[in-house]
Amino acid sequence: MSSTAIGLASVACMLLLIWGGMHVGVALAALSFVGVWLIRGDAGVAANLLALAVNDVIADYVFGVVPLFVLMGLLVSVADIGRETFEVANDLFRRVRGGLGIATVAANAVFAAITGISIASAAVFTKVAVPEMLRHGYTPRFAVGVVAGSSVLGMLIPPSLLLILYGVITERSIGDLFIAGIIPGIVLATAFGLGILAMGRWFPGFVGGRAPDTAAPPLPPGAIAARLAPVVALVALVLGGLYGGLFTPTEAGAVGAAGALALAAAKRRLTWRSLWRVLVETGHITAAICFLIIAASVYSRMLAVSGVTDFLATLIVESGLGQAGFIAIFVLTVIALGTILDSSSILLVTVPLALPALAGFGIDLVWFGIVTLIAVEIGLLTPPFGIAVFVIKATLGKESPITLGEIFAGAAPFAAIMAGVLVLVILYPPLATALL
């Protein structure tokens, strides 16, 4: 069997193993070892490749950004900033039909700008927004659907953990990727809000809710300022310093984590027990991501050794598909993988395979990163995996009558809206590149 055939067989085996339930990192590492062993005919060479990858891949200053932004997001969650942001958004949109849904989207967009973790957003707003919407007569399906849909904003609006991973994989500036995510993130949040208005008008049975509240007095400006001040300060500290050239992304993560720690302590929401829990969870998330990065790097090296990357690049460029056809196939593949994989795994599996073809077509990797992320986010809402949906179900608890099926059904309109925004970004690239 030729080296290229071994590489192609490993791709097929990888999909089968993942579909069968094997952890993505384990599957990638095992197939890399076996692949290099078969290609070189020496198990020692394969073992050395694994050892070098573990030593080289994440022994880089830039990887410090991962645990720092994760720590910042978890500390912000502990500080209960999500609840306060939701209260302000609810006050602003209470006169609009579907206003609590729009408030959830607006609060999630702000929350995304200081966390970058969609799972944290889903967990926080399941506790904060869903009970309020149910209390005001919104249907359970709509209440959980809004939270599921808007939670994915955390992976697009900077700082985003997925944008960091994409930047590491493609060796592109994380700062440029953050900037590129601003306009698409705002467009997606706006589209969610308009979609809720449309559903409230034409599909009131799906949305539910009482008549808009016009009698309740608005929050005084001082109360609004007090609730938003921590968010504004942290966003200005992290993103202002990053875009102003004062910090590198890693330094911005450190400053943001320190600011979030000070904020949580000042609000007296942080105990030694909760701090320890946050630190342990940060370690778990970081270790899982680093293991995936190592495994994906080893697998990419195995594919390069086998010649599969050059073979696929030549095949795609000379197939006559063209750039548009390649983008369409890639996006559909990413969305399909969202039914079985988490978002980080999708990036680490698909992007290295696509890079040679991207170079052949001369595609802007920053724009392509935003396209890829939106496609990945759609996968967060699609069955049977849909990690955002499972996080919401777990947060609701076993006693909740809301089923997984209802959450998926509620999230479906928001997945459709995301698909529309994805098409818009593909057809009009300046949405992602105008600020660069």
Secondary structure, DSSP 8 states (H G I E B T S, - for coil): --HHHHHHHHHHHHHHHHHTT--HHHHHHHHHHHHHHHHHS-HHHHHHHHHHHHHHSS-SGGGGHHHHHHHHHHHHHHTTHHHHHHHHHHHHHTTSTTHHHHHHHHHHHHHHHHH--HHHHHHHHHHHHHHHHHHTTB-HHHHHHHHHHHHGGGGTSSS-HHHHHHHHHHT--HHHHHHHTHHHHHHHHHHHHHHHHHHHHH-HHHHB--S---SS----HHHHHHHHHHHHHHHIIIIIHHHTTSS-HHHHHHHHHHHHHHHHHHTT---HHHHHHHHHHHHHHHHHHHHHHHHHHHHHHHHHHHTHHHHHHHHHHHTT-HHHHHHHHHHHHHHHHTTTS-HHHHHHHHHHHHHHHHHHHT--HHHHHHHHHHHHHHHTTSTTT-HHHHHHHHHH-TT----HHHHHHHHHHHHHHHHHHHHHHHH-THHHHTT-
